[in-house]
Amino acid sequence: MRPIPDFAIASQKVLTLEGEKPAAILIKGEKILDVVSIENIPENCPTEDMGNNVIMPGLVDAHVHINEPGRTDWEGFETATKAAAAGGITTIVDMPLNCIPVTTTVDALNQKIIATKDQLWIDCGFYGGLIPDNIQDLESLADAGVLGFKAFLSPSGIDEFPNISEKHLREALHILAKKGIPVLVHAELENGATSSEENKTYKYFQESRPKSWENNAIKLLIQLCREFNVHIHIVHLSSADILPEIAQTRKDGFPLTVETCPHYLHFSSERISDGDTRFKCAPPIWNGENRENLWAGLEEGIINFITSDHSPCTPELKNLEAGNFEKAWGGISSIQFALPVIWTECKQRGYSLEQLINWMSKQPAKFVGVDDLKGQISPGFDADLVCWNPDKKYIIKKEAIHHKNKLTPYEGESLYGVVNATFLRGQKVYENGQFLGKSKGKIIFK
């Protein structure tokens, strides 16, 4: 006997595997039961008609700093996951630093899991941390279900999360080769920089972290990827200069993957005002030509996907009043706006919604190992859906921001794409500025 759906969601614009078409998504429990024509909705099936809203898979953000436990004045699970839901994101993966304790042991992971109780509005996984003195903890963390390991080749800014050396990375790769999970690396190698007392210009900040830091770090990672044949992932790529070497490594069959972020794809350094430390992030934002080359890297598949790298802090830590880039905390708050930011840029360049889904749903789901559950509207997949109007334009205003701290360089930006509703595993969790019911997110383990 054919299962009876609990309800249906219909629209003239559903993004299925066959492309955009009028359709109804039949939902049973937490899963998509079927995708049918609107005429074939079963009789007496409750149906929510989304009209001309686009319905597409919920986004998967594989790089988020939530900072709980320990630094919940910066952000927390409730505020971060609500902001994500308001932006059409239904799955995130939390980074292992900025929280206290950092996620470098199983005990620390368990403390983080306890902290999520009744606070997750979307599904959430975790990365473990790789630091010099926790090599002995990697196997147990992997067995506990982390989705990957994050490491820094340069200081992270957090004393309890020191950077690793090539020696440490080699030791870790030997261990993780048999675990089948990626090593995510902040790719900057300090090798000298221009020093200046003029610390209020973005040019100063760029010169303090030159492109050579990132390019040289990625060259080392390429060498190790080829040597160990282990999945190495480059987080938040900012420099387009290194794309040919990345492309060749992939062409040669080695498991190297790459992400970039909305701030590198939307902003350019030419338009950053002196003293505006909201734009401080590491690596820095570069010029417009570099931005266009990153878009070309996405189009060609050299860059695999897009993540927010949502990295909030308190306004005081941004040092905005003094405008001192040297003293300001590095990180950009963006999780709520990743979809409209990227769609606005896609529209300008003629990229399709299918390409956006690939970069922001399908490929990140594949990266974290949930592509059998997330990232497409197909029978058997989780009913994670975002219903939105890609043609409606709006201006980001502080009062509409759901992040705990409202300081973001996106304030005042005029963007295309308004999220009207977000469904998590068949439950509507967000609609037109309101959060519905109770937190329903689950933890994703490897």
C-alpha positions as CSV (number, residue, x, y, z in Angstrom):
1,M,0.0,0.0,0.0
2,R,1.3,3.4,-0.9
3,P,2.2,5.5,2.1
4,I,-0.1,8.5,2.9
5,P,1.7,11.8,3.2
6,D,1.2,14.0,6.3
7,F,1.1,17.1,4.1
8,A,2.4,18.8,1.0
9,I,4.2,22.0,0.1
10,A,3.5,23.3,-3.4
11,S,4.9,26.0,-5.6
12,Q,5.2,27.1,-9.2
13,K,9.0,27.0,-8.7
14,V,10.4,23.9,-7.1
15,L,14.1,23.2,-7.6
16,T,14.1,19.4,-8.3
17,L,16.9,17.3,-9.8
18,E,15.2,17.9,-13.1
19,G,15.4,21.6,-12.7
20,E,12.8,24.2,-11.7
21,K,9.2,23.3,-12.3
22,P,5.7,23.6,-10.7
23,A,5.5,20.7,-8.2
24,A,4.3,19.5,-4.8
25,I,6.6,18.0,-2.2
26,L,4.9,15.3,-0.3
27,I,6.2,14.9,3.3
28,K,5.8,12.0,5.6
29,G,7.3,12.4,9.1
30,E,10.7,14.0,8.6
31,K,11.3,12.8,5.1
32,I,10.4,13.7,1.5
33,L,8.0,11.0,0.4
34,D,7.7,12.1,-3.2
35,V,7.8,15.0,-5.6
36,V,4.7,15.1,-7.8
37,S,2.8,17.5,-10.1
38,I,0.4,19.8,-8.3
39,E,-2.5,18.0,-10.0
40,N,-1.3,14.7,-8.4
41,I,-1.5,15.8,-4.8
42,P,-3.4,13.1,-3.0
43,E,-7.0,13.8,-2.2
44,N,-7.6,15.3,1.3
45,C,-3.8,15.9,1.8
46,P,-3.2,19.2,3.7
47,T,-1.3,21.5,1.3
48,E,0.6,24.7,1.9
49,D,0.8,26.7,-1.3
50,M,3.9,28.8,-1.6
51,G,2.7,30.5,-4.8
52,N,5.7,31.7,-6.8
53,N,8.1,31.4,-4.0
54,V,11.2,29.3,-5.0
55,I,11.4,26.1,-2.9
56,M,14.9,24.6,-2.8
57,P,16.9,22.4,-0.5
58,G,17.9,24.0,2.8
59,L,21.5,25.3,2.8
60,V,24.4,23.5,4.4
61,D,27.0,25.7,6.1
62,A,30.1,23.7,6.8
63,H,32.1,26.5,8.6
64,V,30.5,28.3,11.6
65,H,32.0,29.6,14.9
66,I,29.3,29.4,17.5
67,N,31.6,30.0,20.6
68,E,29.4,28.1,23.1
69,P,30.2,27.0,25.8
70,G,32.6,29.6,27.2
71,R,32.1,32.7,25.0
72,T,28.4,33.0,24.8
73,D,28.6,36.8,25.0
74,W,30.1,36.4,21.4
75,E,27.4,34.0,20.1
76,G,25.6,30.9,21.2
77,F,23.8,27.9,19.8
78,E,20.3,29.4,20.0
79,T,21.1,32.8,18.4
80,A,23.4,31.2,15.7
81,T,21.0,28.5,14.7
82,K,18.0,30.9,14.7
83,A,20.0,33.3,12.5
84,A,20.9,30.4,10.2
85,A,17.2,29.3,9.9
86,A,16.2,32.9,9.1
87,G,18.7,32.7,6.2
88,G,17.5,29.4,4.8
89,I,20.3,27.3,6.4
90,T,19.2,23.9,7.8
91,T,22.5,22.3,8.6
92,I,25.7,23.8,10.1
93,V,29.0,22.4,11.3
94,D,30.6,24.2,14.3
95,M,34.3,24.9,14.5
96,P,36.3,23.7,17.5
97,L,37.7,27.0,18.7
98,N,36.5,30.3,20.3
99,C,34.5,28.1,22.7
100,I,35.9,27.2,26.2
101,P,37.1,24.5,26.3
102,V,38.2,24.2,22.7
103,T,37.1,20.9,21.1
104,T,40.4,19.0,21.3
105,T,39.3,16.2,23.5
106,V,36.3,13.9,23.8
107,D,35.4,15.5,27.1
108,A,35.4,18.9,25.5
109,L,33.2,17.6,22.7
110,N,30.8,16.2,25.3
111,Q,30.6,19.6,27.1
112,K,29.7,21.1,23.7
113,I,27.0,18.5,23.1
114,I,25.5,19.2,26.6
115,A,25.5,22.9,25.8
116,T,23.3,22.4,22.7
117,K,20.3,21.0,24.8
118,D,17.1,22.7,23.7
119,Q,19.0,25.3,21.8
120,L,19.4,23.9,18.2
121,W,16.9,25.3,15.7
122,I,18.6,23.5,12.9
123,D,20.8,20.4,12.6
124,C,24.4,20.7,13.7
125,G,27.6,18.7,13.5
126,F,31.1,19.4,15.0
127,Y,34.7,19.4,14.0
128,G,37.5,18.4,16.3
129,G,40.6,20.5,16.8
130,L,44.1,19.6,15.9
131,I,46.7,21.3,18.0
132,P,50.3,20.3,18.9
133,D,49.6,18.5,22.1
134,N,46.4,16.5,21.2
135,I,47.8,14.1,18.6
136,Q,46.9,11.3,21.0
137,D,43.3,12.4,21.1
138,L,42.6,12.3,17.4
139,E,41.4,8.7,17.1
140,S,39.1,9.0,20.1
141,L,37.6,12.2,18.7
142,A,37.1,10.7,15.3
143,D,35.4,7.7,16.9
144,A,33.2,10.0,18.9
145,G,31.7,11.3,15.6
146,V,33.4,14.6,14.7
147,L,33.1,15.4,11.0
148,G,36.6,16.5,10.5
149,F,39.6,18.2,12.2
150,K,40.5,21.9,12.0
151,A,44.1,23.1,12.3
152,F,45.9,26.4,11.9
153,L,49.3,27.0,10.3
154,S,49.4,30.5,11.8
155,P,48.3,31.7,15.3
156,S,44.5,31.4,15.7
157,G,44.2,34.4,18.0
158,I,43.1,32.0,20.8
159,D,45.9,31.0,23.2
160,E,44.3,27.6,24.0
161,F,44.2,26.7,20.2
162,P,47.8,27.1,19.1
163,N,48.9,26.6,15.5
164,I,50.6,23.4,14.3
165,S,53.9,22.9,12.4
166,E,54.5,20.8,9.4
167,K,55.9,18.1,11.7
168,H,52.6,18.0,13.7
169,L,50.5,17.9,10.5
170,R,52.5,14.9,9.2
171,E,52.0,13.0,12.5
172,A,48.2,13.7,12.3
173,L,47.9,12.7,8.6
174,H,49.4,9.3,9.5
175,I,46.7,8.8,12.1
176,L,43.8,10.2,10.1
177,A,44.6,8.5,6.9
178,K,42.7,5.4,8.2
179,K,39.7,7.4,9.6
180,G,38.5,8.7,6.3
181,I,37.6,12.2,7.5
182,P,39.0,15.5,6.2
183,V,41.7,17.7,7.8
184,L,40.6,21.4,7.4
185,V,43.4,23.9,7.5
186,H,43.6,27.6,8.0
187,A,46.2,28.2,5.3
188,E,48.5,31.0,6.2
189,L,52.3,30.6,6.9
190,E,53.9,33.6,8.4
191,N,57.0,34.5,6.4
192,G,57.6,38.2,7.0
193,A,55.3,41.2,6.4
194,T,55.5,44.9,5.9
195,S,55.4,46.7,9.3
196,S,53.8,50.1,9.7
197,E,52.5,52.3,12.4
198,E,49.5,53.2,10.1
199,N,47.1,50.6,11.4
200,K,43.8,52.2,10.4
201,T,43.9,51.5,6.7
202,Y,42.9,48.3,5.0
203,K,46.0,48.5,2.9
204,Y,48.0,48.3,6.2
205,F,46.0,45.2,7.2
206,Q,46.6,43.5,3.8
207,E,50.4,44.2,4.0
208,S,50.4,42.7,7.5
209,R,49.1,39.4,6.1
210,P,50.3,39.3,2.5
211,K,48.9,36.9,-0.1
212,S,52.2,35.0,0.0
213,W,51.3,33.7,3.4
214,E,48.2,31.9,2.0
215,N,49.8,30.9,-1.3
216,N,52.9,29.3,0.4
217,A,50.7,27.5,3.0
218,I,48.6,26.0,0.2
219,K,51.7,24.9,-1.7
220,L,52.7,23.0,1.5
221,L,49.2,21.5,1.8
222,I,49.3,20.4,-1.8
223,Q,52.7,18.7,-1.2
224,L,51.3,16.9,1.8
225,C,48.1,15.9,0.0
226,R,50.1,14.4,-2.8
227,E,52.5,12.6,-0.4
228,F,49.9,11.1,2.0
229,N,46.9,10.9,-0.5
230,V,44.7,12.1,2.5
231,H,41.7,14.4,2.2
232,I,43.0,18.0,3.0
233,H,40.5,20.8,2.9
234,I,41.5,24.5,2.5
235,V,39.1,26.7,4.5
236,H,38.1,30.3,3.4
237,L,40.3,30.7,0.3
238,S,40.9,34.4,-0.3
239,S,43.7,34.4,-2.9
240,A,42.8,33.5,-6.4
241,D,46.5,33.4,-7.4
242,I,46.9,29.7,-6.2
243,L,43.9,28.4,-8.2
244,P,46.0,26.8,-11.0
245,E,48.0,24.7,-8.6
246,I,44.8,23.6,-6.8
247,A,43.3,22.7,-10.2
248,Q,46.3,20.6,-11.2
249,T,46.4,18.8,-7.9
250,R,42.7,17.8,-8.4
251,K,43.3,16.9,-12.0
252,D,46.1,14.6,-10.9
253,G,43.5,12.7,-8.7
254,F,44.4,13.9,-5.2
255,P,41.7,14.5,-2.6
256,L,42.1,18.3,-2.1
257,T,39.0,20.4,-1.6
258,V,38.5,24.1,-1.2
259,E,35.8,26.5,0.2
260,T,35.5,30.3,-0.1
261,C,33.2,32.7,1.6
262,P,30.6,35.4,0.9
263,H,32.9,38.2,2.0
264,Y,35.5,37.3,-0.6
265,L,32.9,37.0,-3.3
266,H,30.9,40.2,-2.5
267,F,33.3,42.8,-1.1
268,S,36.5,44.2,-2.6
269,S,39.2,46.0,-0.8
270,E,38.8,49.1,-2.9
271,R,35.5,49.9,-1.2
272,I,36.6,49.3,2.4
273,S,36.9,52.6,4.3
274,D,39.8,53.4,6.6
275,G,39.1,52.4,10.1
276,D,36.2,50.1,9.3
277,T,37.3,47.1,11.3
278,R,34.0,45.3,10.6
279,F,35.9,44.0,7.5
280,K,38.8,42.5,9.4
281,C,39.0,38.8,8.6
282,A,41.9,36.4,8.0
283,P,43.0,36.0,5.3
284,P,42.2,39.6,4.2
285,I,39.7,40.6,1.5
286,W,41.5,41.5,-1.8
287,N,40.7,43.6,-4.8
288,G,37.9,43.3,-7.4
289,E,40.0,41.4,-9.9
290,N,40.8,38.8,-7.3
291,R,37.1,38.5,-6.4
292,E,36.2,37.9,-10.1
293,N,38.9,35.2,-10.3
294,L,37.4,33.5,-7.3
295,W,34.0,33.4,-9.1
296,A,35.7,31.9,-12.1
297,G,37.2,29.2,-9.8
298,L,33.8,28.4,-8.5
299,E,32.3,28.2,-12.0
300,E,35.1,25.9,-13.1
301,G,34.7,23.6,-10.0
302,I,38.2,24.4,-8.7
303,I,36.5,25.8,-5.5
304,N,34.1,23.2,-4.3
305,F,31.6,25.2,-2.2
306,I,30.8,28.3,-0.2
307,T,30.6,28.6,3.6
308,S,29.8,31.6,5.8
309,D,32.8,31.4,8.2
310,H,30.4,33.2,10.6
311,S,32.8,34.4,13.2
312,P,31.2,36.9,15.6
313,C,32.5,38.7,18.6
314,T,31.3,41.5,20.9
315,P,31.4,45.0,19.4
316,E,34.1,46.1,21.8
317,L,36.5,43.5,20.4
318,K,36.1,44.9,16.9
319,N,37.8,48.1,18.1
320,L,35.6,50.1,15.7
321,E,35.7,53.3,17.6
322,A,39.5,53.5,17.4
323,G,39.5,51.9,13.9
324,N,42.7,49.9,14.7
325,F,43.0,46.9,12.4
326,E,45.9,45.5,14.4
327,K,44.0,45.3,17.7
328,A,40.5,44.4,16.2
329,W,39.3,40.8,16.4
330,G,39.2,39.2,13.0
331,G,36.0,37.6,11.8
332,I,32.8,38.5,9.9
333,S,29.2,37.8,11.1
334,S,27.2,36.7,8.1
335,I,25.3,33.4,8.6
336,Q,21.9,35.0,8.2
337,F,22.8,36.7,4.9
338,A,24.9,34.1,3.0
339,L,22.0,33.2,0.7
340,P,21.0,36.7,-0.4
341,V,24.6,37.9,-0.6
342,I,25.6,35.0,-2.9
343,W,22.4,35.2,-4.9
344,T,22.8,38.9,-5.5
345,E,26.3,38.2,-6.9
346,C,25.0,35.2,-8.9
347,K,22.3,37.4,-10.6
348,Q,24.9,40.0,-11.7
349,R,27.0,37.3,-13.3
350,G,24.2,35.1,-14.8
351,Y,24.7,32.1,-12.5
352,S,21.6,29.9,-12.0
353,L,19.8,28.7,-8.9
354,E,21.0,25.2,-9.7
355,Q,24.6,26.4,-9.4
356,L,23.8,28.2,-6.2
357,I,22.3,24.9,-4.8
358,N,25.4,23.0,-5.9
359,W,27.7,25.5,-4.1
360,M,25.7,26.0,-0.9
361,S,23.7,22.7,-0.4
362,K,24.9,19.8,-2.5
363,Q,28.7,20.1,-2.3
364,P,28.9,21.0,1.4
365,A,26.5,18.2,2.2
366,K,28.8,15.8,0.4
367,F,31.9,17.2,2.2
368,V,30.5,16.5,5.6
369,G,29.1,13.1,4.6
370,V,25.4,13.8,4.7
371,D,24.7,13.9,1.0
372,D,22.4,10.9,1.4
373,L,20.1,13.0,3.7
374,K,20.7,16.7,2.8
375,G,21.2,18.9,-0.2
376,Q,18.5,17.9,-2.6
377,I,14.7,17.6,-3.0
378,S,14.3,13.9,-3.6
379,P,12.3,11.0,-2.1
380,G,14.0,9.6,1.1
381,F,15.9,12.9,1.8
382,D,15.3,15.0,4.9
383,A,12.5,17.5,4.3
384,D,14.9,20.4,4.8
385,L,13.5,23.2,2.6
386,V,13.8,27.0,2.2
387,C,11.0,29.0,0.6
388,W,12.1,32.3,-0.6
389,N,11.6,35.1,-3.1
390,P,14.9,35.6,-5.2
391,D,13.5,38.7,-7.0
392,K,12.7,40.8,-3.9
393,K,15.3,43.3,-2.9
394,Y,15.8,44.6,0.6
395,I,18.3,46.5,2.7
396,I,19.9,44.8,5.8
397,K,18.9,46.7,8.9
398,K,20.3,46.1,12.4
399,E,16.8,45.4,13.9
400,A,16.3,42.4,11.6
401,I,19.6,40.7,12.5
402,H,19.2,37.6,14.7
403,H,22.9,37.1,15.5
404,K,23.6,37.8,19.2
405,N,25.9,40.8,18.3
406,K,24.6,42.9,15.4
407,L,27.9,44.3,14.1
408,T,28.4,43.2,10.5
409,P,29.8,44.8,7.3
410,Y,26.6,43.7,5.6
411,E,24.5,46.2,7.4
412,G,23.1,48.7,4.8
413,E,23.8,46.3,1.9
414,S,21.0,46.1,-0.7
415,L,20.5,42.5,-1.6
416,Y,18.2,40.2,-3.6
417,G,16.5,37.3,-1.9
418,V,14.0,37.3,1.0
419,V,13.5,34.0,3.0
420,N,9.9,33.5,3.8
421,A,9.9,30.1,5.4
422,T,12.4,27.4,6.5
423,F,11.5,23.8,7.1
424,L,13.7,21.4,9.1
425,R,12.9,17.8,8.5
426,G,9.3,18.6,7.7
427,Q,8.7,21.1,10.6
428,K,8.4,24.8,9.8
429,V,10.8,26.5,12.1
430,Y,10.9,30.0,10.7
431,E,8.3,32.2,8.8
432,N,8.4,35.9,8.0
433,G,10.6,37.0,10.9
434,Q,9.1,34.6,13.5
435,F,10.5,31.4,14.9
436,L,7.9,28.7,15.4
437,G,7.4,26.1,18.0
438,K,10.4,24.7,19.9
439,S,14.0,24.0,18.9
440,K,14.0,20.8,16.8
441,G,17.6,20.5,15.6
442,K,19.6,17.3,16.0
443,I,23.3,16.6,16.3
444,I,24.9,15.1,13.3
445,F,27.7,12.5,14.0
446,K,30.0,10.9,11.5
